[in-house]
């Protein structure tokens, strides 16, 4: 469970601890559900989450990237064929220049 991440849960409190983690979680959950007024969700009716405009834009960008192809399969196939035929030429000067440009960003 979330309270046991990285070994810092109730089971690892030390030799003097008398915490029963499963009972403690159940009691805490029951108390939050009673306070919220809903025995099934534990969420108040007036609770809401609002995303900022930046977060909404990031969500849209992530969705558009997920929908697009991660690479050009036709280009990969063409280069693969050229390599197989021994005709693919590597321009080391161009690669070096692109790396230099990238490092100066």
Secondary structure, DSSP 4 states (H G I P E B T S, - for coil): -GGGGGG-SGGGS-TT----HHHHHHHHHHHHHHHHT-TTT---TT------HHHHHHHHHHHHHHHS-SS-HHHHHHHHHHHHHT-PPP-HHHHHHHHHHHHT-
